[in-house]
């Protein structure tokens, strides 16, 4: 399983001759991505409607490819119904040839400015199983009780009331028994993250982690 991290929470997974793109957003977006790493996508997954996870212009271009299967929540679909995604919800399981995707719970943190159109009423995570490894994208979420297990977890660490901070993220990741932790959601300059603190917390829990730069890949 090859994993490439892009800005904020965007992850590209390449496995079983498939390209799975999660949450292509507006932060540090470049048109060249659509002709390169974000081209020829097999499966597109969006967790929720915020622009740092769902850039309409990028998604509009990606789904022009007839082979691209686009899955997301009803709330995201309502914002741009012309893109005609396949609607999914927590508890669903997708069987896509030799890849299984479980749609799981995610709890977006609340702040007073997240009202009306900015409020998230439907937020989902994904556990992608290629038959060899399970990769869990948590979406923007605070910590919550669950029994999810995985080999790789993409977990937010920027805190500010919206998602987990590094302490909660380390404990949350440990509960999943993940063999590799890849932090996400730390690229937004509005919500600076102390990466040294993140390293300390993960090391304290004796966790295997890798902080990827934008565009950096790892095979696991």
C-alpha positions in Angstrom: 0.0 0.0 0.0 1.5 3.3 -1.2 0.4 6.4 0.7 0.9 10.0 -0.3 0.0 12.9 1.9 -1.2 16.3 0.6 -2.2 19.4 2.4 -4.4 19.2 5.5 -6.2 15.8 5.4 -5.8 14.8 1.8 -4.5 11.3 1.3 -3.9 9.3 -1.8 -3.8 5.5 -1.4 -2.5 3.3 -4.2 -3.2 -0.4 -3.8 -4.4 -3.4 -5.8 -3.9 -1.3 -9.0 -6.4 1.3 -7.8 -6.0 5.0 -6.8 -8.1 6.1 -3.9 -8.2 9.8 -3.1 -9.6 11.1 0.2 -10.5 14.8 0.9 -8.9 16.9 -1.9 -9.2 20.4 -0.4 -8.4 24.0 -1.0 -5.3 24.4 1.1 -2.2 24.7 -1.0 -4.1 23.5 -4.0 -2.4 23.6 -7.4 -3.9 23.0 -10.8 -1.0 20.7 -11.6 -2.3 18.1 -9.1 -5.2 17.4 -11.4 -2.9 16.5 -14.3 -0.5 14.5 -12.1 -1.1 12.8 -8.7 -4.9 13.5 -8.7 -5.4 12.3 -12.3 -7.0 9.0 -13.2 -8.6 8.4 -9.8 -10.6 5.1 -9.3 -12.3 5.9 -6.0 -12.9 9.4 -4.6 -14.0 9.7 -1.0 -15.1 12.9 0.8 -15.6 12.9 4.6 -17.5 16.2 5.0 -18.3 19.5 3.3 -15.7 21.9 4.6 -13.6 23.4 1.9 -10.3 22.2 3.3 -11.6 18.7 2.7 -13.8 19.3 -0.3 -12.7 21.7 -3.1 -15.6 21.7 -5.5 -13.5 22.8 -8.5 -11.1 19.9 -8.0 -13.8 17.3 -7.4 -15.7 18.6 -10.5 -12.6 17.9 -12.6 -11.7 14.5 -11.0 -15.2 13.1 -11.6 -15.1 13.9 -15.3 -13.2 10.7 -15.7 -16.0 8.0 -16.3 -14.1 5.4 -14.3 -14.1 7.5 -11.1 -16.5 6.3 -8.4 -17.4 9.2 -6.1 -18.8 8.4 -2.6 -19.8 10.9 0.1 -22.5 11.8 2.5 -25.9 13.2 1.7 -24.9 16.5 3.3 -22.0 16.9 0.8 -24.2 15.8 -2.1 -26.8 18.4 -1.2 -24.2 21.2 -1.6 -23.5 20.2 -5.3 -26.0 17.6 -6.5 -24.9 18.0 -10.1 -21.8 16.0 -9.3 -24.1 12.9 -8.7 -22.0 11.1 -6.0 -23.1 7.8 -4.6 -24.6 8.5 -1.2 -23.1 6.6 1.8 -23.6 6.8 5.6 -22.1 5.5 8.8 -22.4 1.7 9.0 -22.3 1.1 5.2 -19.7 -1.2 3.7 -18.6 -0.9 0.1 -17.3 -3.9 -1.8 -15.3 -2.7 -4.8 -13.7 -5.7 -6.4 -10.8 -6.7 -4.0 -11.2 -3.5 -1.9 -13.6 -3.1 1.0 -14.4 0.3 2.5 -16.2 0.6 5.8 -17.9 3.9 6.5 -17.4 4.8 10.2 -18.3 7.3 12.8 -16.6 10.7 13.0 -17.4 13.5 15.5 -16.5 17.0 14.3 -15.7 19.4 17.1 -17.9 22.4 17.6 -16.9 26.1 17.7 -19.3 29.1 17.7 -18.4 30.1 14.2 -19.5 26.7 12.9 -23.1 27.7 12.4 -25.6 27.7 9.5 -23.8 26.7 6.3 -20.5 26.0 8.2 -22.1 23.5 10.6 -21.3 19.9 10.0 -24.3 17.6 10.6 -23.0 14.6 8.8 -19.3 13.6 9.1 -17.8 10.2 8.2 -14.5 8.3 8.3 -13.3 5.4 6.2 -11.5 2.1 6.9 -10.1 0.9 3.6 -9.2 -2.8 3.5 -7.2 -4.1 0.5 -7.1 -7.7 1.8 -3.7 -7.2 3.3 -3.8 -4.0 5.3 -6.5 -1.7 6.8 -6.1 2.1 6.5 -8.3 4.3 8.7 -9.0 7.9 7.7 -10.7 9.4 10.8 -11.9 12.7 9.1 -12.0 15.8 11.3 -12.9 14.3 14.7 -12.5 14.6 18.4 -11.9 11.5 20.4 -14.8 9.1 20.9 -15.3 5.5 22.2 -15.1 2.8 19.4 -13.7 -0.6 18.6 -12.2 0.2 15.2 -8.9 -1.6 14.4 -6.5 -0.9 11.6 -2.9 -1.2 10.4 -2.5 2.5 9.4 -4.3 5.4 10.8 -4.5 9.0 9.5 -5.3 11.0 12.6 -5.7 14.8 13.1 -3.5 16.5 15.6 -4.2 20.3 15.4 -6.7 20.6 18.3 -8.3 24.1 18.6 -11.6 22.4 19.6 -12.2 21.1 16.1 -10.2 17.9 16.1 -8.0 15.9 18.4 -4.8 17.3 19.8 -1.6 15.3 19.9 -2.3 13.8 23.3 -5.7 12.5 22.5 -4.6 11.4 19.0 -1.8 9.3 20.4 -4.2 7.5 22.8 -6.9 7.2 20.1 -4.4 5.7 17.6 -3.1 3.3 20.3 -6.6 1.9 20.8 -6.9 1.0 17.1 -3.7 -1.1 17.4 -2.4 0.7 14.3 1.1 -0.3 13.3 1.8 3.1 11.6 0.4 6.5 12.6 0.4 9.3 10.0 -0.7 12.7 11.4 -3.0 14.9 9.3 -4.7 18.3 9.7 -1.7 20.2 10.8 -1.0 22.3 7.6 -3.5 25.1 8.1 -1.7 28.3 9.2 -4.8 29.4 11.1 -4.3 26.5 13.5 -0.6 26.0 14.0 0.6 22.7 15.4 3.6 22.0 17.4 5.1 18.9 15.6 7.8 18.5 18.2 5.1 18.0 20.8 3.4 15.5 18.5 6.6 13.5 18.3 7.0 13.5 22.1 3.4 12.3 22.6 3.7 9.4 20.1 7.1 8.4 21.4 5.8 8.4 25.0 3.2 5.9 23.9 5.9 3.9 22.0 4.0 4.3 18.7 5.4 4.0 15.2 4.6 7.2 13.4 5.7 9.1 10.3 5.1 12.8 9.8 4.9 13.3 6.0 5.6 16.5 4.2 3.1 17.6 1.5 3.6 15.4 -1.5 5.7 12.9 0.4 5.0 9.1 0.0 5.5 6.0 2.0 4.9 2.4 1.2 3.8 0.2 4.1 
